[in-house]
Amino acid sequence: MARVVVFLLFLLPGLLQAEVLTDASGKALDLEQPVKRIVVLAPNIAENLYAIGAGERIVGRVAHTDYPPEVIEQPQVGDYQQFNVEAILALQPDLVLAWQQGNPEQRLRRLEAMGLRVFRLSSGTLDEIPYNLELLGRLTGREPEAGRAARNFRERLAELEPNLDRRPRVFYQLWNDPLLSVSRGTLIGEAIEFCGAENVFAERPETIPQLNLEAVIAARPDLIIATDELEQSWRERWLPWQQIPAVAKGRLVTLDADLMHRAAPRFLDGVAALCRAVSEVREDG
């Protein structure tokens, strides 16, 4: 009996550490020990792992996963929509971290059918960024580091304190051809509202609405924002349409795409730049 008690006491620490984590799709993951080999299917997930000191766990990545620079040394397994299942299997990951809003669900299910564990992360709101940092900390055994990173994010966000006295109308040009924008149900849409501006296409039912020129002219935005993902000539297409207040007053602003389009701590730098652009419109009257 004494030997049995000693054996159970030996096992108890491991049993206490086991937990069940639920991903963005509602699927449960039994976590018996921190994961050590991770394939990431979106650039922001890699950034978040490095932000909590777990970047060395990454053994595979998708295209455009380039920050911090050392992640480029890891094998590429395709892009976020057409990732190579066989290449991922060859890397023998403990876990595949997926992007709920971007990775095709059918291909994620194929990975699961091949015996891989897939954990989906959502990146649709500001609150989900620090939440994901904490979740990644639990997955990798880096809770203290993740807690600090999440706390720093929340504190920086609170310090921005945008002026909400006047709400300039903003058109966020996500792409040029086709002409795309964002609705309220996106991370960028939330950032526009956070900065005290009105997203002129916030109420569109699509997450990424496709527009025509007439819709933008009719919306009469005070500010047009795009990112450096577009060609530098993106402003030129708007110059003939001086009836748009943003064009008439030269309020066409280019922001850094990596800061605006990745749900990671650096997103706050993008939010700060967005808020400054909104503030300048408000000050001009």
N, C-alpha and C positions, 0 to 999 in steps of 0.2 A: 504493500500500500504506500509506503514511504517513497518508493521509487516512482510510482505513478504520480504522486503529488509533485515530486521534483520535476518530472517530465512535463506535467501540465504547466507548472510555473515557468519552465523554460519556453514553452510555446506561447504563453499569455501575452508578452509584449507584441509579438507579431500579430496575434489575433486582435489586439486592441487597435493596431494601426490600420487594419483593413477597413475600408469604407466603400460606400456606393455613391458614385457621382452621376448626376443626370445631365445629359447634353441638351443642346438647344432644340432637338427634335423630340425630347422626352424619353430617349433611350437611356437605360441605366448601364453604367460601367462598374464592374466589381474591381476595385483597386486594392490589390493585396500588397503591392510595393510600388515605389515610384518608377515611372517609365524611364527607360534609358536610351531607347532608339526610336526617334520620331521622324516621320515624314510629314512635311507641312504642305498643304495644298493652296495656300494663299500667302502673299508677301507679308501682310499685317500680322499673321500668326507667328512668323519667324521673328519679326521685330519684337513682339511681345515676349517671346521666349528669351531673347537676348536681354530685354529690359529687366527680367527677373533673375538673370545670371544662369539661365539654362540653355543658352544657345549651343553649347557643345553637345547637347542631346540630339540635335538635328542631323540626320543621315541622308536626307533627300529633300528636294525643294522643287517648286514649279518655276516657270519662266517669270522674269521680272522680280524675283525675290533677290534683292540686291543690297539690302541694308540690315545690319551693318555690313561693310564690304567683305568681311571674312566669310559670310554665309555663301558667297559665290563659289567657294572652294568645294561645296557639297554637290553631289551629282544632281542633275536636272532630270525630272521625270515627266516632261511635257509642260503644258500650261494648265491654268486652273480649270479649263473646261475639257480639254483633251489630254488628260494625264494618262500615262502608260501604265496599265495595271501590272504587266509582267515586270517592268522595271522596278515598280514599287515592291512587288513580291521578292525580287532578287535582293533587295536591301534588308530584308528580314526585320522590319520595324516592330517594336512592341506596340506602337500606336500610330494611327494616321489621324492627324488633326485636320478637319475639313471646315470649309467656309459655308455655313448654312445658306446664305443668300446667293452664293455664286457657283459652287461646285454642283454639277448635274447629279441629282439624286440617284438616277439610274446607275451611273458609274460608281457612286459610293456604295450602293447595294451590291454591285458586282464585287467590289473589294471585300465586303463582308461575306459574300458567298464563297470567296476564296479562303476564308478563315482569318482575315485580318480584322483587328479591332479598329473601328472608326468612331471618332468623337467629334461631333459637330459643334461649332462655335458660331454664335450670332454676332453681327456687328452693325445693328440697325439703329442704335441709340448711343448717346454720350455715356449713359450710365453703364452700358455693357462693356465699355473699354476697361475701367478699373475692375469690374466684376470678372472679366475674362482673365485679367492679370492674376487675381486671387485664385481663380479656378486652375489656371496653369501652375500656380504655385503648389496646389494640392496634388496635381497630377505628377509633378516632378520632385516633390519633396522640398520645394523651395518656398515654403510659406512665409518665413520672415522677410525674405527679399521681395516677394510678391506683395506682401502687406505694405512695405515701404513704398514700392512703386505705385500701388493703387492709391495710397494716402497722398503721395505727392501729386498725382493726377487730379484728385478731387480738390486739393488745396489750390492748385494753379487755376483750375476752372473757376473756383469761387472768387479768386483774385481778379478775374477779368472784369466783372461787374459792368456790363454794358449799359449805356444810357438808353432808356426806353421812352424818352419824352416824345420823340417823333419817329415814325416807322417808314423809312424810305422803301420804295418798291424795288425789289431785286429780281433780275432774271439771271439764273445760273445756267450758263451754256456748257452742258456736259460734253457735247460732241457737235461737229460741224455738219457732216453729211452722212446719215440723216441728222437733222437738227434735233438734239435731245436736251432735256432738262431733268429736274428732279421734283418730286412731289413732297408733301409733308412727311410721308412715311419712309424717309431715308435719313441717314446720318447727316448728310449735307443739309437737307431740309431742316433738320432740327437745329443745326448750327446757325443757319440764316435767322431763324426765329430767336435763338439765344442771343444773337448780336443785336436784336432789336429792330430787325428789318422784316418786311413782308415779302414772302416768296410768291411771285405773281402766278405761279402754277401749283401752289400748295394743295389746292383742292382737287387736282386731277386724280382720277381713280387709279391710274397706272403709277407704279413706283418710278419708272423712267419714261415719262411721256414723250412721244414723238410729235413734233410741232411743225407748223408751216410758218412762213414769214409773216403772214397776216395776223396770226395769233400773237406774235411778239409785238408787232406794231400796235395792235389793239390793247395790249396789256400796259403799254406806256411805262416801262420800268425807269426808275431814276438812276439805276446802276446796273451795268451788265458785267458779269464776272465769268471768266473762263480760266483755264489752266494752261500750263506750258506743254501739255499733251497735244494741244492744237498747234497748227502752223502759225508762225508769227503774223501771218496775214489775216488772221481771223477777224481783226478789227475792221479791215477794209470792207468786208461784206456789209457792214452796218452803216458806213459813212453816207451812202445816198439817202438814208432814212432819217433825216434831220427832225422829223416830227416826233421821234422817240426822245424824251427828255434826256436819257443817258447819253445818247449820241450828240445831241445839240450842245451839251455841256462837257463833252469829252470824258465822260465817266465810264470808260471801258478798261477794266482792271484784269491783269493776268496774275494768277497765284500759282504756287508750286503744287503740281499734281500729286507728288508723293506725300505732301503734308495734308492735302485735302481729301485724298481718296484711300487712305489707309487708316484703319481703326486701331491705332497704336498710340503710345504717349506723344509722339510727334504731331499727332492731329491737333493738339492744343496750339502748336505754332501756327498751323493753318487757320484755326479759329481766331487766334489773335490778329492775324493779317486780315481776315475777313471782317472782323469787328472794326479794325482801323479804317478799312475802305468804307464801311457803312457810316462810321463816325464822321469821316470827311464830307460825305454827302449831307449829313445832318447839319454840320457846321456851315456848309455853303448855303443852306436854306433852299 
